[in-house]
Amino acid sequence: MTENEIEYRQSEIVRVTLIGTVINAILIVLKFAAGVFANSAAMVADGVHSLSDFLTDFVVIVMLKISSKPSDKDHAFGHGKYETLATTIIGLLLILVGGGILWSGATKIFYFLFYGEDLLSPGWFAFVAAIVSILMKEGIYQYTIRKSKNLNSEALVANAWHHRSDALSSIGTAIGIGAACLLGSQWAILDPLAAIIVSFFIFKVAIQLIRSSVNQLLESSLPIEVEKEIEEIVNSYPGVTEMHNLRTRQVGVNYAITMHVRMDGNISLYESHEKVDEIEKKLKERFGYQTIISIHVEPWK
């Protein structure tokens, strides 16, 4: 990427994130109001989920500004891992949110079943708020995930799934609230039960995000199909007789590639250097101009 492209990417990610922040702010007010005035524990839990969305938007923006810094003495490979770290933080926050929703719902059901504590039936205002949340959060998910692919941002992917988890949460909430409203107070238990079911959807998304980001932080290799493509590009270059010792990893959104290539031992050092430059150029054209490439040349045996 050129410097202008990097600046454009950063500004676009911030813009997309801020749009989500505004929507989250609206939904936080709507959900908490509906939860309090319509006596819905599930809607209050859903509001907490939206609040976590709101907070993680700021995590994305802060980490993005750090990850976009150029290489320096202490970070020779750049600061791209901070964006991966942001993904991990979002995943961990999702687990905390899911755990809080699970605990709240389970506690209400426990006291209802074993101590006869009354559960208030939720009102229709909570149901309407859940439907509004589903539509708004699915809309911002579709927008964010599309932008994440265009901008190649894993942090935006994580944030998009956070939006969708909120939409899934609202679907479960709408079902529980709607059923409780229709069936009466004897079925009010469906409200906290819906919150518990939703918490497991949240856990699933969180684990997927954490697994992906932790693999990058632990220097996992690039997918096998990417490594095969690298091998095909290098071995197809005239003068390369063999490529071996390929090692790959991901640094933020960029790839880091090291390898050994064998060439005719009778060519000059200058000529082998020119060939390696051409190989690096082809790889950067394919995988991005910020790809980190190290090639060791050996004479053909």
FIMI-216064 format. One record per residue (C-alpha): residue in three letters; residue number from 1; x, y, z. Coordinates in steps of 0.05 Angstrom, whole numbers, plus 5000, padded with zeros to 4 digits. Layout:
 res   n    u    v    w
 ala NUM    X    Y    Z
...
REM end
This chain:
 res   n    u    v    w
 met   1 5000 5000 5000
 thr   2 5022 5071 4987
 glu   3 5020 5123 5043
 asn   4 4956 5153 5013
 glu   5 4923 5085 5010
 ile   6 4941 5071 5083
 glu   7 4911 5138 5104
 tyr   8 4848 5125 5063
 arg   9 4841 5055 5093
 gln  10 4848 5083 5164
 ser  11 4798 5139 5153
 glu  12 4747 5091 5122
 ile  13 4753 5041 5180
 val  14 4743 5098 5229
 arg  15 4683 5124 5190
 val  16 4650 5056 5187
 thr  17 4663 5045 5261
 leu  18 4634 5113 5279
 ile  19 4570 5099 5240
 gly  20 4562 5035 5282
 thr  21 4576 5076 5345
 val  22 4519 5124 5330
 ile  23 4471 5066 5318
 asn  24 4494 5032 5382
 ala  25 4482 5096 5421
 ile  26 4410 5101 5395
 leu  27 4397 5027 5411
 ile  28 4426 5033 5482
 val  29 4376 5087 5500
 leu  30 4318 5050 5466
 lys  31 4333 4982 5497
 phe  32 4344 5006 5568
 ala  33 4281 5049 5564
 ala  34 4241 4990 5538
 gly  35 4272 4942 5589
 val  36 4255 4988 5647
 phe  37 4186 5013 5626
 ala  38 4163 4947 5595
 asn  39 4190 4902 5652
 ser  40 4235 4860 5607
 ala  41 4298 4828 5635
 ala  42 4316 4802 5566
 met  43 4313 4873 5537
 val  44 4357 4900 5593
 ala  45 4407 4845 5578
 asp  46 4402 4863 5504
 gly  47 4417 4935 5523
 val  48 4480 4913 5560
 his  49 4501 4877 5496
 ser  50 4492 4940 5456
 leu  51 4532 4978 5508
 ser  52 4590 4929 5498
 asp  53 4584 4942 5423
 phe  54 4590 5016 5438
 leu  55 4652 5007 5480
 thr  56 4687 4960 5431
 asp  57 4678 5011 5375
 phe  58 4727 5055 5413
 val  59 4775 4997 5422
 val  60 4776 4988 5346
 ile  61 4790 5062 5334
 val  62 4846 5066 5385
 met  63 4880 5002 5363
 leu  64 4874 5022 5290
 lys  65 4911 5087 5302
 ile  66 4967 5049 5336
 ser  67 4970 4993 5283
 ser  68 4975 5043 5226
 lys  69 5040 5073 5252
 pro  70 5101 5059 5208
 ser  71 5158 5013 5229
 asp  72 5205 5039 5282
 lys  73 5265 5016 5322
 asp  74 5223 4976 5371
 his  75 5174 4948 5318
 ala  76 5214 4929 5257
 phe  77 5154 4893 5226
 gly  78 5106 4950 5240
 his  79 5049 4955 5290
 gly  80 4998 4911 5252
 lys  81 4991 4862 5310
 tyr  82 4954 4916 5350
 glu  83 4895 4907 5303
 thr  84 4897 4832 5316
 leu  85 4899 4848 5391
 ala  86 4836 4891 5382
 thr  87 4801 4830 5354
 thr  88 4821 4789 5415
 ile  89 4796 4843 5462
 ile  90 4729 4845 5427
 gly  91 4723 4769 5432
 leu  92 4739 4771 5506
 leu  93 4688 4826 5518
 leu  94 4636 4784 5481
 ile  95 4649 4726 5529
 leu  96 4640 4772 5589
 val  97 4575 4799 5559
 gly  98 4550 4729 5544
 gly  99 4568 4706 5615
 gly 100 4531 4766 5646
 ile 101 4468 4752 5605
 leu 102 4471 4678 5622
 trp 103 4479 4692 5697
 ser 104 4423 4742 5698
 gly 105 4373 4697 5661
 ala 106 4392 4635 5701
 thr 107 4385 4672 5767
 lys 108 4315 4696 5750
 ile 109 4292 4627 5729
 phe 110 4322 4595 5791
 tyr 111 4286 4641 5839
 phe 112 4221 4633 5799
 leu 113 4223 4557 5800
 phe 114 4250 4543 5870
 tyr 115 4227 4604 5911
 gly 116 4164 4623 5874
 glu 117 4189 4693 5860
 asp 118 4143 4729 5811
 leu 119 4166 4747 5742
 leu 120 4132 4808 5711
 ser 121 4105 4799 5640
 pro 122 4141 4843 5591
 gly 123 4103 4896 5552
 trp 124 4095 4905 5477
 phe 125 4142 4965 5478
 ala 126 4199 4916 5491
 phe 127 4177 4873 5432
 val 128 4177 4933 5385
 ala 129 4246 4954 5410
 ala 130 4272 4884 5395
 ile 131 4246 4886 5324
 val 132 4277 4955 5312
 ser 133 4343 4928 5340
 ile 134 4342 4868 5293
 leu 135 4332 4911 5232
 met 136 4384 4964 5250
 lys 137 4438 4915 5274
 glu 138 4431 4869 5214
 gly 139 4435 4930 5169
 ile 140 4499 4955 5201
 tyr 141 4528 4884 5200
 gln 142 4517 4878 5125
 tyr 143 4549 4947 5114
 thr 144 4609 4934 5160
 ile 145 4624 4864 5134
 arg 146 4623 4890 5062
 lys 147 4671 4946 5081
 ser 148 4716 4898 5119
 lys 149 4727 4857 5056
 asn 150 4742 4919 5014
 leu 151 4790 4947 5067
 asn 152 4819 4879 5088
 ser 153 4808 4894 5162
 glu 154 4801 4837 5211
 ala 155 4782 4886 5266
 leu 156 4722 4908 5223
 val 157 4704 4835 5212
 ala 158 4704 4825 5288
 asn 159 4663 4888 5298
 ala 160 4614 4866 5244
 trp 161 4603 4800 5279
 his 162 4593 4838 5344
 his 163 4537 4875 5308
 arg 164 4506 4810 5283
 ser 165 4511 4778 5352
 asp 166 4470 4837 5377
 ala 167 4419 4823 5321
 leu 168 4417 4749 5341
 ser 169 4408 4770 5413
 ser 170 4349 4814 5394
 ile 171 4318 4757 5354
 gly 172 4318 4712 5415
 thr 173 4294 4770 5457
 ala 174 4237 4785 5409
 ile 175 4214 4712 5409
 gly 176 4216 4707 5485
 ile 177 4182 4775 5496
 gly 178 4130 4763 5442
 ala 179 4111 4695 5470
 ala 180 4108 4721 5541
 cys 181 4063 4779 5519
 leu 182 4016 4734 5481
 leu 183 4011 4677 5531
 gly 184 4006 4718 5595
 ser 185 4042 4723 5662
 gln 186 4046 4647 5672
 trp 187 4094 4645 5614
 ala 188 4137 4705 5636
 ile 189 4194 4656 5646
 leu 190 4204 4657 5570
 asp 191 4234 4726 5576
 pro 192 4296 4706 5617
 leu 193 4298 4639 5580
 ala 194 4307 4677 5515
 ala 195 4365 4715 5546
 ile 196 4400 4650 5564
 ile 197 4392 4621 5494
 val 198 4420 4684 5464
 ser 199 4481 4681 5509
 phe 200 4504 4616 5476
 phe 201 4501 4649 5407
 ile 202 4546 4704 5435
 phe 203 4595 4653 5463
 lys 204 4600 4618 5395
 val 205 4618 4683 5359
 ala 206 4668 4703 5413
 ile 207 4705 4636 5410
 gln 208 4711 4641 5334
 leu 209 4740 4711 5338
 ile 210 4789 4694 5393
 arg 211 4813 4630 5359
 ser 212 4828 4669 5294
 ser 213 4865 4726 5328
 val 214 4904 4681 5376
 asn 215 4928 4640 5317
 gln 216 4958 4703 5288
 leu 217 4988 4726 5353
 leu 218 5020 4657 5360
 glu 219 5052 4663 5291
 ser 220 5009 4610 5256
 ser 221 5026 4599 5183
 leu 222 4983 4628 5127
 pro 223 4928 4582 5099
 ile 224 4955 4525 5056
 glu 225 4922 4552 4993
 val 226 4960 4618 5002
 glu 227 5026 4581 5011
 lys 228 5012 4540 4948
 glu 229 4999 4604 4909
 ile 230 5065 4633 4934
 glu 231 5101 4570 4912
 glu 232 5069 4572 4843
 ile 233 5089 4645 4833
 val 234 5161 4634 4853
 asn 235 5172 4568 4816
 ser 236 5142 4597 4752
 tyr 237 5195 4651 4750
 pro 238 5250 4638 4697
 gly 239 5315 4619 4729
 val 240 5287 4590 4794
 thr 241 5300 4515 4796
 glu 242 5270 4502 4865
 met 243 5238 4538 4924
 his 244 5242 4508 4994
 asn 245 5241 4527 5069
 leu 246 5179 4569 5059
 arg 247 5156 4603 5123
 thr 248 5096 4649 5128
 arg 249 5058 4688 5181
 gln 250 5011 4747 5185
 val 251 5028 4815 5216
 gly 252 4963 4852 5223
 val 253 4933 4855 5153
 asn 254 5001 4843 5120
 tyr 255 5037 4778 5102
 ala 256 5108 4761 5122
 ile 257 5143 4711 5076
 thr 258 5212 4680 5080
 met 259 5240 4626 5033
 his 260 5301 4596 5001
 val 261 5307 4593 4925
 arg 262 5357 4555 4882
 met 263 5386 4585 4819
 asp 264 5443 4570 4771
 gly 265 5507 4579 4810
 asn 266 5544 4606 4750
 ile 267 5504 4671 4744
 ser 268 5532 4735 4774
 leu 269 5512 4762 4842
 tyr 270 5482 4822 4807
 glu 271 5438 4778 4762
 ser 272 5413 4736 4820
 his 273 5397 4800 4858
 glu 274 5357 4826 4798
 lys 275 5318 4760 4795
 val 276 5301 4763 4869
 asp 277 5277 4835 4861
 glu 278 5230 4812 4806
 ile 279 5203 4755 4849
 glu 280 5190 4804 4907
 lys 281 5155 4851 4859
 lys 282 5108 4796 4834
 leu 283 5092 4774 4905
 lys 284 5078 4845 4928
 glu 285 5033 4857 4867
 arg 286 4993 4796 4888
 phe 287 4992 4803 4964
 gly 288 5002 4878 4975
 tyr 289 5060 4926 4973
 gln 290 5070 4923 5049
 thr 291 5083 4847 5046
 ile 292 5148 4831 5084
 ile 293 5191 4786 5040
 ser 294 5259 4754 5054
 ile 295 5291 4710 5001
 his 296 5356 4670 5010
 val 297 5389 4649 4945
 glu 298 5427 4584 4939
 pro 299 5464 4553 4879
 trp 300 5427 4497 4844
 lys 301 5452 4428 4865
REM end
